[in-house]
Amino acid sequence: MPILLLLRLQRVHLPVRVTDPKEVRQVSMLVATGLVEAEFETIRTRARYAVWHVATVTRITQEGMAEIAAASSVRQPTQNFIQFPNGLRVL
């Protein structure tokens, strides 16, 4: 989920390189929505037809910081039931 990646990016020193293919796609979504700025590059490997995609996140935008603040202010739902050891729940 891109918002979780955005929250993780807030806690690291930028710029940071993202190499996991799933996270590279999430970075591209964050760039498309204007929440971060990043540079993308394609690296060809020695293996035949193998391509490695890398994203370098350079900064979190004002909109990204606002999204982080909104996500941080969301209250966790309260637990409205009692959980018993055998798995039974009572509302």
N, C-alpha and C positions, 0 to 999 in steps of 0.2 A: 504494500500500500504506500503510495507516494508520500502521504503526510507523515508516516512513521520514519521514512528516510529523511524528510525535511527536519523532523525533530532530532534525528541523529546528527545531521549536518550542523545543527545549531551548536552541538557540544564539541565539535572538533575545530582545530585551527585550519582555516582555509588559506590557500587552495588545497583541495584534496582530490585524489585520483580515484575513480570508481571503475572497477574492471569486471565485476560480476555482471553477466549479460542481463539478468532480471533487473538489477539496480540501474544499469545504464538506460534501460527502457523507462524506468521510473524517473530518472534524471531528465530524460527527454520530455516526459509529461510535465515535470516541474518547470522546465524551460518554456514549454508551450503555454502554460498558464501564467507565466511571468513571475513565478515565485523564487526562482534562482537564475543566475547567469552561469553558463558553462560552455566549455569548448569540447568538441567531439573530434576524435581522430580514429582512423582505421589503420591497424598495423597488420601487415601481411607476415605470416610466419613461414618457416621453411617447409612445413607440411603442405602438400598439394591442396590447393583451393581453401586453405584454412585462413580465416580472417578473424582478427581480434579487435573488438570495439572498446574504446576507452573514452570516458567522459571526465573532464577536469572541471570540478565545480569551483568557480572563482569567488562568488559571493551570493548571499541571500538578499533579495531585494526588499524594499519597504513592504510590498504586498506579502512577501514571504514571512516577514517578521510579524505582520498583522495576523496572518493565518496561524502562526505559532502561538501568538497571544490568545487568539480565539480558541485554539485547541487546548491550551493550558487552562482556560477558564471554564471549560465544560465540566460540570459536576458529574461525578460518578454516581450511577443510580444506587439508591439505598436498597438494602436487602430487606424485602417485605415478607420473608418467610423464615421458618425455623427449619434447619437441616438436622435430621436425626442420623445417628451412626449407620443405620441399615439402608440409608438412601431415601427414606420417606421425607417428604417436605410438607409442611403445613403453612398455609397462608395466614 
